[in-house]
């Protein structure tokens, strides 16, 4: 009887640990996806503005440095390239 309880408790503990790890991974993926959407939105706004006035720009938005030109849009954070779209 005691062995059955220990086995059940072990299985339950493994399942709880597995659930916690998966939940943490899901939250991490959601944060990353939200950041990608925000960066894509910033890039779209920058390219839309470029299409209106055709001027190269460098500006800061939401903690990111955005550089837009005829050939590319680059978004950096602390000199690390976070998002880029180039024209080919």
Phi and psi in degrees as GROMACS dihedral restraints (atoms count N, CA, C in turn):
[ dihedral_restraints ]
;  ai    aj    ak    al  type     phi  dphi    fc
    3     4     5     6     1   -65.8    20    10
    4     5     6     7     1   -38.0    20    10
    6     7     8     9     1   -64.1    20    10
    7     8     9    10     1   -40.3    20    10
    9    10    11    12     1   -62.1    20    10
   10    11    12    13     1   -40.2    20    10
   12    13    14    15     1   -66.3    20    10
   13    14    15    16     1   -40.5    20    10
   15    16    17    18     1   -66.0    20    10
   16    17    18    19     1   -41.9    20    10
   18    19    20    21     1   -63.5    20    10
   19    20    21    22     1   -45.1    20    10
   21    22    23    24     1   -63.2    20    10
   22    23    24    25     1   -42.1    20    10
   24    25    26    27     1   -65.1    20    10
   25    26    27    28     1   -39.3    20    10
   27    28    29    30     1   -63.6    20    10
   28    29    30    31     1   -46.5    20    10
   30    31    32    33     1   -62.8    20    10
   31    32    33    34     1   -43.3    20    10
   33    34    35    36     1   -62.4    20    10
   34    35    36    37     1   -41.3    20    10
   36    37    38    39     1   -63.9    20    10
   37    38    39    40     1   -41.5    20    10
   39    40    41    42     1   -63.6    20    10
   40    41    42    43     1   -42.6    20    10
   42    43    44    45     1   -64.4    20    10
   43    44    45    46     1   -40.5    20    10
   45    46    47    48     1   -65.3    20    10
   46    47    48    49     1   -44.1    20    10
   48    49    50    51     1   -62.6    20    10
   49    50    51    52     1   -42.2    20    10
   51    52    53    54     1   -61.7    20    10
   52    53    54    55     1   -42.9    20    10
   54    55    56    57     1   -62.3    20    10
   55    56    57    58     1   -44.6    20    10
   57    58    59    60     1   -63.7    20    10
   58    59    60    61     1   -42.0    20    10
   60    61    62    63     1   -63.7    20    10
   61    62    63    64     1   -44.8    20    10
   63    64    65    66     1   -66.4    20    10
   64    65    66    67     1   -38.2    20    10
   66    67    68    69     1   -63.7    20    10
   67    68    69    70     1   -42.6    20    10
   69    70    71    72     1   -63.8    20    10
   70    71    72    73     1   -41.5    20    10
   72    73    74    75     1   -64.4    20    10
   73    74    75    76     1   -41.1    20    10
   75    76    77    78     1   -62.9    20    10
   76    77    78    79     1   -42.6    20    10
   78    79    80    81     1   -63.2    20    10
   79    80    81    82     1   -40.1    20    10
   81    82    83    84     1   -63.4    20    10
   82    83    84    85     1   -43.3    20    10
   84    85    86    87     1   -64.8    20    10
   85    86    87    88     1   -37.5    20    10
   87    88    89    90     1   -66.3    20    10
   88    89    90    91     1   -41.5    20    10
   90    91    92    93     1   -61.6    20    10
   91    92    93    94     1   -43.5    20    10
   93    94    95    96     1   -64.0    20    10
   94    95    96    97     1   -44.0    20    10
   96    97    98    99     1   -64.3    20    10
   97    98    99   100     1   -40.9    20    10
   99   100   101   102     1   -63.6    20    10
  100   101   102   103     1   -39.5    20    10
  102   103   104   105     1   -65.4    20    10
  103   104   105   106     1   -42.0    20    10
  105   106   107   108     1   -62.0    20    10
  106   107   108   109     1   -41.4    20    10
  108   109   110   111     1   -64.4    20    10
  109   110   111   112     1   -43.2    20    10
  111   112   113   114     1   -63.8    20    10
  112   113   114   115     1   -42.2    20    10
  114   115   116   117     1   -65.7    20    10
  115   116   117   118     1   -39.8    20    10
  117   118   119   120     1   -64.3    20    10
  118   119   120   121     1   -38.2    20    10
  120   121   122   123     1   -66.3    20    10
  121   122   123   124     1   -42.6    20    10
  123   124   125   126     1   -62.6    20    10
  124   125   126   127     1   -43.0    20    10
  126   127   128   129     1   -62.9    20    10
  127   128   129   130     1   -41.1    20    10
  129   130   131   132     1   -64.6    20    10
  130   131   132   133     1   -43.0    20    10
  132   133   134   135     1   -62.3    20    10
  133   134   135   136     1   -39.7    20    10
  135   136   137   138     1   -66.2    20    10
  136   137   138   139     1   -42.8    20    10
  138   139   140   141     1   -69.5    20    10
  139   140   141   142     1   -35.2    20    10
  141   142   143   144     1   -61.7    20    10
  142   143   144   145     1   -43.9    20    10
  144   145   146   147     1   -64.7    20    10
  145   146   147   148     1   -39.0    20    10
  147   148   149   150     1   -63.1    20    10
  148   149   150   151     1   -39.4    20    10
  150   151   152   153     1   -66.1    20    10
  151   152   153   154     1   -26.0    20    10
  153   154   155   156     1   -75.8    20    10
  154   155   156   157     1   -49.7    20    10
  156   157   158   159     1  -113.1    20    10
  157   158   159   160     1    -6.8    20    10
  159   160   161   162     1    53.6    20    10
  160   161   162   163     1    42.2    20    10
  162   163   164   165     1  -120.9    20    10
  163   164   165   166     1   135.9    20    10
  165   166   167   168     1   -64.1    20    10
  166   167   168   169     1   142.8    20    10
  168   169   170   171     1  -139.2    20    10
  169   170   171   172     1   151.6    20    10
  171   172   173   174     1  -133.6    20    10
  172   173   174   175     1   125.1    20    10
  174   175   176   177     1  -153.1    20    10
  175   176   177   178     1   166.2    20    10
  177   178   179   180     1  -108.2    20    10
  178   179   180   181     1   137.2    20    10
  180   181   182   183     1  -148.0    20    10
  181   182   183   184     1   124.7    20    10
  183   184   185   186     1    53.3    20    10
  184   185   186   187     1    38.5    20    10
  186   187   188   189     1    83.2    20    10
  187   188   189   190     1     7.6    20    10
  189   190   191   192     1  -115.2    20    10
  190   191   192   193     1   146.9    20    10
  192   193   194   195     1   -96.4    20    10
  193   194   195   196     1   122.5    20    10
  195   196   197   198     1  -110.7    20    10
  196   197   198   199     1   129.8    20    10
  198   199   200   201     1  -123.8    20    10
  199   200   201   202     1   123.8    20    10
  201   202   203   204     1  -127.3    20    10
  202   203   204   205     1   135.1    20    10
  204   205   206   207     1  -144.1    20    10
  205   206   207   208     1  -175.5    20    10
  207   208   209   210     1   -65.7    20    10
  208   209   210   211     1   -28.2    20    10
  210   211   212   213     1   -96.6    20    10
  211   212   213   214     1   -23.8    20    10
  213   214   215   216     1  -161.3    20    10
  214   215   216   217     1   160.9    20    10
  216   217   218   219     1  -124.2    20    10
  217   218   219   220     1   126.9    20    10
  219   220   221   222     1  -126.9    20    10
  220   221   222   223     1   138.0    20    10
  222   223   224   225     1  -124.2    20    10
  223   224   225   226     1   123.8    20    10
  225   226   227   228     1  -122.4    20    10
  226   227   228   229     1   153.5    20    10
  228   229   230   231     1  -133.2    20    10
  229   230   231   232     1   118.6    20    10
  231   232   233   234     1    53.7    20    10
  232   233   234   235     1    46.9    20    10
  234   235   236   237     1    65.5    20    10
  235   236   237   238     1     8.2    20    10
  237   238   239   240     1  -101.5    20    10
  238   239   240   241     1   125.7    20    10
  240   241   242   243     1   -68.4    20    10
  241   242   243   244     1   120.2    20    10
  243   244   245   246     1  -102.3    20    10
  244   245   246   247     1   -31.2    20    10
  246   247   248   249     1  -158.0    20    10
  247   248   249   250     1   136.7    20    10
  249   250   251   252     1  -148.6    20    10
  250   251   252   253     1   141.2    20    10
  252   253   254   255     1  -131.9    20    10
  253   254   255   256     1   126.5    20    10
  255   256   257   258     1  -120.0    20    10
  256   257   258   259     1   151.3    20    10
  258   259   260   261     1   -92.2    20    10
  259   260   261   262     1   135.9    20    10
